[in-house]
Amino acid sequence: MTWPPTLINRDYTRLWFGQAVSSVGDAVFSTTLVLWVATVLAKDEPWAPMAVSGILIASSVAVLVVGPLAGVFVDRWDKRATMLRTEVVRGVLVAVLTAVTFLPAAALADGVWLALVYVTVLLLHSAGQFFAPARFAVLADLVTGEADRARAAGIAQATGETAWIIGPPLAAPLLFTAGLQWALLFNGLTYVVSYLAIRAIRVPAARDVAKRIAERRPAGLRREFVDGLRFFAGSRFLVALLVLAVIGQFGVGALSTLNVFFTTDNLNADAHLYGYLGMAMGAGGIAGALGGGRVVQWLGARRTTWIGLLVSGVLLVAYSRQSGFIGGVALLFVFTVPLTVLNTAMSPLLLAAAPAEFRGRVVAVFYPVTKLASMLSAVLSGWLAGSVLRGVDGSVGGVGFGPVDTVFAVSGLVVVAAGVFAWAALPETEGASGADAPPSRIRTSTRVRPAGRRHPRRTAMPENTRPANDPEPAENDGIEVVAHSDDEEELSACVINRSNEL
């Protein structure tokens, strides 16, 4: 065994280590701010819930407003340099807030403190909208091959779940024993670790693409943004994945809003036991993430996607029928396993039809839309359970139904419907082993059209592959995107998000 241990390859290991440390810091930071606002700044105030919700609103505004435009700039810029700059910006932002928090809480009005927190969160997440697609693109160059990329997606899922198991328990002791400023400083130091890890990475595969992008004269922010939207809309493959992600968000988003009420009303447990359901989902997420790469390798990404949706939907319906706490915890753990495997399967598919020049903009479409779907699902499920279905209390065939479990059952059926849609909509190709080879083997190249001519962009599943030694065509203002079979354009991302974190 070599030391230090290597995950996939050395450069990926460095990137993973930096992001693992940073993820723990983000979990500590987010939990610390919520606790401080709720228990210190707004303690015993009637506006405390609204003050806490402002943190989520600030992060959501960054995703929905800055995210779509950030992809244009990420596609223009060097991806590694973009990651380094955003880490510097985020480190400075946290350092400034940390310095201010050395002042006594009474030194500033509550409104000023809240404004500082909201602005910092907004700017941090705005910088993150540049970091995420840049990291996404770098991963595609660092990790090649379907099996390794599925493995990388699983590692990322497991790392994220672990960070949110480790981070929140660290936040409370740091806040209430050391103080707010030291909890914030911890997060600032994690950005330093991430910066150093990224500096140690070399991305040789990206040099030719970066050179072509640098030599191309920018067509203007609006033109490039519209080109990205047209490319995405013209790809039936990407649109199908987005529809699956949105349906999946509406299906599982109800859990984040209503599960606490399901714990007390349906599982007949005390509210203080609610945290164990979160632990069950975290443990299931880790288990699914660690095994997801192997499952994708066995079944193929396409088959794993629709099977994962079907199984997750059925398990969510089964969870809605639970009336005991132990059974609910066990089933929620089992439900999260295929859900996370599903994310691992969909990740290599996401940018399969996008060339390197469009990666940032494709991610910049996907993230905000799925984030919006997550927010809408939370609002819709709360509205249904609290108003439309509030008086529901009956039985069908001896099976009882209430407002919350009805929402969960319908959500499960929605996820099952998404699985059927995935089975029908995702294209199927023949792999070397005779099993389903995922569309993640498809990549796109560009064909030049004379400037000024407008043609709809399209993607199609190829019957024949282009030889590996066929050079990339030259770039021009007009681009038609055509898919080709290759292993070099897969990428990893969380497509169905079961929390409010993106």
C-alpha positions in Angstrom: 0.0 0.0 0.0 1.4 3.4 -1.0 1.5 6.4 1.3 -0.3 8.6 1.2 -3.3 6.5 0.0 -4.6 7.3 -3.4 -8.2 7.5 -4.5 -8.5 6.9 -8.3 -5.4 9.1 -8.9 -3.2 11.5 -7.1 -4.7 14.7 -8.5 -8.2 13.5 -7.8 -7.1 12.6 -4.2 -5.8 16.1 -3.6 -9.0 17.6 -4.9 -11.1 15.2 -2.8 -9.1 16.0 0.3 -9.5 19.7 0.0 -13.2 19.5 -0.7 -13.7 17.0 2.2 -12.2 19.4 4.7 -14.0 22.3 3.1 -17.3 20.4 3.3 -16.9 19.8 7.0 -16.2 23.6 7.4 -19.3 24.5 5.4 -21.4 22.2 7.6 -20.0 23.8 10.8 -20.5 27.3 9.3 -24.1 26.8 8.3 -25.1 25.1 11.6 -23.2 27.8 13.6 -25.0 30.6 11.9 -28.5 29.0 12.4 -27.8 28.3 16.0 -26.4 31.7 16.7 -29.2 33.6 15.1 -31.9 31.3 16.7 -30.4 31.1 20.2 -28.4 34.2 20.7 -29.3 37.1 18.4 -33.0 36.4 18.1 -33.5 34.5 21.4 -37.1 34.6 22.6 -38.1 36.9 19.8 -41.2 36.3 17.7 -39.3 37.0 14.5 -36.7 34.3 15.2 -38.0 31.8 12.7 -38.1 34.4 10.0 -34.6 35.5 10.8 -33.3 31.9 10.4 -35.2 31.4 7.2 -33.4 34.5 5.8 -30.2 32.5 5.7 -31.8 29.9 3.4 -33.3 32.6 1.3 -29.9 34.3 0.9 -28.3 31.1 -0.3 -31.2 30.4 -2.6 -31.0 33.8 -4.2 -27.4 33.2 -5.1 -28.2 29.9 -6.7 -31.2 31.2 -8.7 -29.8 34.6 -9.8 -26.0 34.2 -10.0 -25.9 30.5 -10.9 -27.2 30.7 -14.5 -24.9 33.5 -15.4 -21.8 32.1 -13.7 -21.7 29.2 -16.1 -20.9 31.6 -19.0 -17.8 33.0 -17.3 -16.7 29.6 -16.1 -16.8 28.3 -19.7 -14.6 31.3 -20.7 -12.1 31.1 -17.8 -9.4 28.6 -16.8 -11.3 26.2 -14.5 -8.5 25.6 -12.0 -7.7 29.3 -11.7 -11.4 30.0 -11.2 -11.5 27.5 -8.3 -8.5 29.1 -6.7 -9.9 32.6 -7.0 -13.3 31.6 -5.5 -11.6 30.0 -2.5 -9.6 33.2 -1.9 -12.9 35.2 -2.1 -14.7 32.9 0.2 -11.8 32.8 2.7 -11.7 36.6 2.8 -15.5 36.9 3.3 -15.4 34.5 6.2 -12.3 36.3 7.7 -14.1 39.7 7.5 -17.2 38.3 9.3 -15.0 36.6 11.8 -13.2 39.9 12.6 -16.6 41.7 13.1 -17.9 39.0 15.5 -15.1 39.8 18.0 -17.3 42.8 18.8 -19.9 42.2 21.6 -23.3 41.3 20.3 -24.7 44.5 21.8 -22.3 46.7 19.9 -24.4 46.5 16.7 -28.2 46.5 16.3 -29.9 43.2 15.5 -30.8 44.3 12.1 -27.1 45.2 11.3 -26.0 41.7 12.5 -28.6 40.0 10.3 -27.6 42.1 7.3 -24.0 41.1 7.8 -24.9 37.5 8.0 -27.2 37.6 5.0 -24.8 39.5 2.8 -22.0 37.1 3.8 -24.1 34.1 3.0 -25.2 35.6 -0.3 -21.7 36.4 -1.4 -20.3 33.0 -0.3 -22.9 31.1 -2.2 -22.5 33.5 -5.2 -18.8 32.6 -5.3 -19.8 28.9 -4.9 -21.8 29.2 -8.2 -18.5 29.8 -9.9 -16.7 27.1 -8.0 -19.1 24.3 -8.5 -19.2 24.2 -12.4 -15.4 24.8 -12.5 -14.8 21.8 -10.1 -17.3 19.8 -12.2 -15.3 20.5 -15.4 -11.9 19.7 -13.6 -13.3 16.4 -12.4 -14.1 15.4 -16.0 -10.4 16.0 -16.9 -9.0 14.3 -13.8 -11.1 11.2 -13.9 -11.7 9.3 -17.1 -13.6 6.1 -17.7 -17.1 5.2 -16.7 -16.2 3.0 -13.7 -13.8 5.5 -12.2 -16.3 8.4 -12.7 -19.1 6.5 -11.1 -16.7 5.7 -8.3 -15.8 9.4 -8.0 -19.5 10.2 -7.8 -19.9 7.7 -5.0 -17.0 9.1 -3.1 -18.3 12.6 -3.4 -21.8 11.5 -2.1 -20.2 9.6 0.8 -18.0 12.5 1.7 -20.9 15.0 1.6 -23.0 12.7 3.9 -20.1 12.2 6.3 -19.4 16.0 6.4 -23.0 16.6 7.5 -22.7 13.9 10.2 -19.4 15.4 11.5 -20.0 19.1 11.1 -23.2 19.9 13.0 -22.1 18.1 16.2 -18.9 20.2 16.1 -20.7 23.4 15.6 -22.6 23.5 18.9 -19.6 23.0 21.2 -17.5 25.5 19.2 -20.3 28.1 19.4 -21.3 27.7 23.1 -17.8 27.0 24.5 -15.3 28.8 22.3 -17.5 31.4 20.8 -19.0 32.4 17.4 -15.7 33.8 16.0 -13.8 30.6 16.5 -16.4 28.5 14.8 -16.3 30.9 11.9 -12.5 30.9 11.9 -12.6 27.1 11.6 -14.5 27.4 8.3 -12.1 30.1 7.1 -9.1 27.7 7.7 -10.8 25.0 5.6 -10.8 27.3 2.6 -7.0 27.6 3.1 -6.7 23.8 3.0 -8.9 23.6 -0.1 -6.8 26.4 -1.8 -3.5 24.5 -1.2 -5.0 21.2 -2.4 -6.2 22.8 -5.6 -2.9 24.5 -6.2 -1.2 21.0 -6.1 -3.5 19.7 -8.9 -2.4 19.5 -12.5 -5.0 19.2 -15.3 -3.0 18.5 -18.5 -6.0 17.2 -20.4 -7.7 20.7 -20.2 -4.9 22.7 -21.8 -6.0 22.2 -25.4 -9.6 23.1 -24.6 -8.5 26.1 -22.5 -6.3 27.3 -25.4 -9.2 27.1 -27.9 -11.5 29.0 -25.5 -8.9 31.6 -24.9 -8.3 32.2 -28.6 -12.0 32.4 -29.4 -13.4 36.0 -29.2 -16.2 36.2 -26.6 -19.5 36.7 -28.3 -21.0 38.6 -25.4 -22.6 37.5 -22.1 -26.1 37.5 -23.5 -25.2 35.6 -26.7 -23.2 33.0 -24.8 -25.9 32.5 -22.2 -28.5 32.1 -24.9 -26.3 29.7 -26.8 -26.0 27.6 -23.6 -29.8 27.5 -23.2 -30.3 26.6 -26.8 -27.7 23.8 -26.6 -29.4 22.4 -23.4 -32.9 22.7 -24.9 -31.8 21.1 -28.1 -30.4 18.0 -26.3 -33.2 15.5 -25.7 -30.8 13.6 -23.5 -30.1 16.5 -21.2 -33.7 17.6 -21.1 -34.7 14.0 -20.1 -32.2 14.1 -17.3 -33.5 17.5 -16.1 -37.1 16.3 -16.2 -36.1 13.2 -14.1 -34.3 15.4 -11.6 -37.2 17.8 -11.2 -39.7 15.0 -10.8 -37.4 13.3 -8.3 -37.1 16.6 -6.3 -40.9 16.9 -6.2 -41.1 13.3 -5.1 -38.6 13.3 -2.2 -38.7 17.0 -1.3 -41.7 16.4 1.0 -39.4 14.5 3.4 -37.4 17.6 4.3 -40.6 19.6 5.1 -43.0 17.1 6.7 -40.8 14.3 8.2 -40.8 15.9 11.6 -44.6 15.8 11.7 -44.6 12.3 10.4 -42.4 11.3 13.3 -44.8 12.6 15.9 -48.1 11.9 14.2 -47.6 8.7 12.3 -44.6 7.0 13.9 -45.9 7.9 17.4 -42.5 9.1 18.6 -41.4 12.1 20.6 -40.0 15.0 18.7 -36.5 14.7 20.3 -36.1 11.3 18.4 -36.4 13.1 15.0 -32.7 13.4 14.8 -32.3 9.7 14.5 -34.2 9.8 11.2 -31.6 12.2 9.9 -28.9 9.8 11.1 -30.6 6.9 9.3 -30.7 8.9 6.1 -27.1 9.9 6.5 -26.0 6.3 7.1 -28.1 5.1 4.1 -26.5 7.8 2.0 -23.0 6.7 2.9 -23.9 3.0 2.2 -25.5 3.8 -1.1 -22.6 6.1 -2.2 -19.9 3.6 -1.4 -21.7 0.8 -3.3 -23.1 3.0 -6.1 -20.0 2.8 -8.3 -20.1 -1.0 -8.2 -23.8 -1.1 -9.0 -23.3 1.2 -12.0 -20.4 -0.9 -13.2 -22.7 -4.0 -13.0 -25.9 -2.7 -14.4 -24.9 0.4 -16.4 -25.8 4.0 -15.6 -29.1 4.0 -17.6 -30.5 0.8 -16.1 -29.4 1.8 -12.6 -31.2 5.2 -13.0 -34.6 3.8 -13.8 -34.4 0.9 -11.4 -33.2 3.3 -8.6 -36.2 5.5 -9.2 -38.6 2.6 -9.2 -37.2 1.1 -6.0 -36.9 4.5 -4.2 -40.6 5.3 -5.1 -41.9 2.0 -3.8 -39.9 2.3 -0.6 -41.2 5.9 0.0 -44.8 4.6 -0.4 -43.9 1.8 2.1 -42.4 4.4 4.5 -45.7 6.4 4.4 -47.5 3.3 5.7 -45.3 2.9 8.8 -46.7 3.4 12.3 -43.7 2.4 14.5 -40.5 4.3 15.1 -38.1 1.5 14.7 -39.6 0.3 11.4 -39.7 3.9 10.2 -36.0 4.4 10.9 -35.1 1.1 9.2 -37.1 1.8 6.1 -35.8 5.3 5.8 -32.3 3.9 5.9 -33.2 1.4 3.2 -34.9 4.1 1.1 -31.9 6.4 1.1 -29.6 3.6 -0.2 -31.1 3.3 -3.7 -31.7 7.1 -3.8 -28.0 7.7 -3.4 -27.1 5.0 -5.9 -29.4 6.8 -8.2 -27.4 10.0 -7.8 -24.2 8.0 -8.5 -25.8 6.6 -11.7 -27.2 9.9 -13.0 -24.0 11.8 -12.4 -21.9 10.3 -15.2 -24.9 10.8 -17.5 -25.4 14.5 -16.8 -22.9 16.1 -19.1 -22.5 13.2 -21.5 -23.9 15.2 -24.4 -22.0 18.4 -23.6 -18.6 19.4 -24.9 -16.0 20.9 -22.6 -16.9 24.4 -24.0 -20.5 24.0 -22.6 -19.8 22.3 -19.3 -20.2 25.4 -17.1 -23.4 26.5 -18.8 -24.9 23.0 -18.6 -24.3 22.9 -14.9 -25.5 26.4 -14.5 -28.9 25.3 -16.0 -29.1 22.1 -14.0 -28.3 23.4 -10.5 -30.7 26.4 -10.4 -33.6 24.4 -11.9 -33.2 21.5 -9.5 -32.8 24.0 -6.6 -36.0 25.7 -7.6 -37.7 22.4 -7.8 -36.5 21.5 -4.3 -37.8 24.8 -2.9 -41.2 24.5 -4.7 -41.6 20.9 -3.5 -41.1 22.0 0.1 -43.6 24.8 -0.3 -46.1 22.6 -2.2 -45.9 19.7 0.3 -46.3 22.1 3.2 -49.3 23.7 1.6 -51.0 20.4 0.7 -50.5 19.0 4.2 -51.5 22.2 6.0 -54.5 23.2 4.0 -55.8 21.1 1.1 -55.4 17.7 2.9 -55.7 19.1 6.5 -59.0 17.3 7.2 -58.0 14.0 5.6 -58.6 11.2 8.0 -60.0 8.0 6.6 -59.2 4.6 5.3 -59.3 2.7 2.1 -59.5 -1.1 2.3 -58.6 -1.0 5.9 -55.6 1.2 5.3 -55.7 4.6 7.1 -54.7 7.9 5.5 -53.8 11.2 7.0 -52.5 14.4 5.5 -48.8 13.8 5.9 -48.7 10.1 4.9 -50.9 10.9 1.9 -48.4 13.4 0.7 -45.6 10.9 1.2 -47.5 8.1 -0.6 -48.3 10.4 -3.6 -44.7 11.5 -3.7 -43.6 7.9 -3.9 -45.9 7.3 -6.8 -44.4 10.4 -8.5 -41.0 8.9 -8.1 -42.2 5.6 -9.6 -43.6 7.5 -12.5 -40.2 9.1 -13.0 -38.7 5.6 -13.1 -41.1 4.6 -15.9 -40.2 7.8 -17.7 -36.5 7.1 -17.4 -37.0 3.6 -18.7 -38.8 5.0 -21.8 -36.9 8.3 -22.3 -33.2 7.5 -21.7 -31.6 6.2 -24.8 -30.1 2.7 -24.7 -26.8 1.7 -26.3 -25.0 -1.6 -26.5 -21.9 -2.0 -24.4 -19.0 -4.2 -24.9 -20.3 -6.7 -22.4 -23.8 -6.8 -24.0 -25.3 -5.0 -21.1 -26.7 -1.5 -21.1 -23.9 0.9 -21.7 -24.9 4.3 -20.3 -25.2 7.3 -22.4 -22.3 8.6 -20.4 -20.1 7.1 -23.1 -21.4 9.8 -25.4 -19.6 13.0 -25.9 -20.2 15.9 -28.3 -18.0 17.6 -30.7 -18.6 20.8 -32.7 -19.1 21.4 -36.4 -18.5 24.8 -37.7 -21.3 26.7 -39.5 -20.8 30.0 -41.2 -21.4 33.0 -38.9 -24.9 34.5 -39.1 -26.7 31.3 -40.0 -29.0 30.1 -37.3 -29.7 26.4 -37.0 -31.3 24.5 -34.2 -28.8 22.7 -32.0 -29.5 19.1 -31.8 -28.1 16.0 -30.1 -28.7 12.5 -31.4 -27.6 9.1 -30.4 -25.0 7.9 -32.8 -25.0 4.7 -34.7 -21.3 4.8 -35.4 -18.6 6.2 -33.3 -15.9 8.6 -34.5 -12.4 7.2 -34.5 -10.4 8.2 -31.4 -7.7 9.8 -33.5 -10.1 12.1 -35.3 -9.2 15.6 -34.4 -11.6 18.1 -32.9 -13.0 20.5 -35.6 -12.1 24.2 -35.3 -14.3 26.6 -33.4 -16.5 29.3 -34.8 -19.4 31.5 -33.9 -21.9 29.0 -35.2 -21.9 25.6 -33.5 -23.9 22.5 -34.2 -23.5 19.9 -31.5 -23.6 16.3 -32.5 -23.0 13.4 -30.0 -20.3 10.8 -30.4 -19.4 7.8 -28.4 -16.5 8.3 -26.0 -15.6 8.0 -22.3 -14.1 11.4 -22.0 -17.1 13.6 -21.2 -18.6 12.0 -18.1 -18.9 14.0 -14.9 -20.1 13.6 -11.4 -22.9 15.6 -9.7 -25.7 15.3 -7.3 -28.8 15.3 -9.5 -31.5 14.5 -6.9 -30.9 16.4 -3.8 -32.6 15.2 -0.6 -31.8 18.3 1.5 -31.8 22.0 1.2 -28.1 22.1 0.5 -27.0 22.2 -3.1 
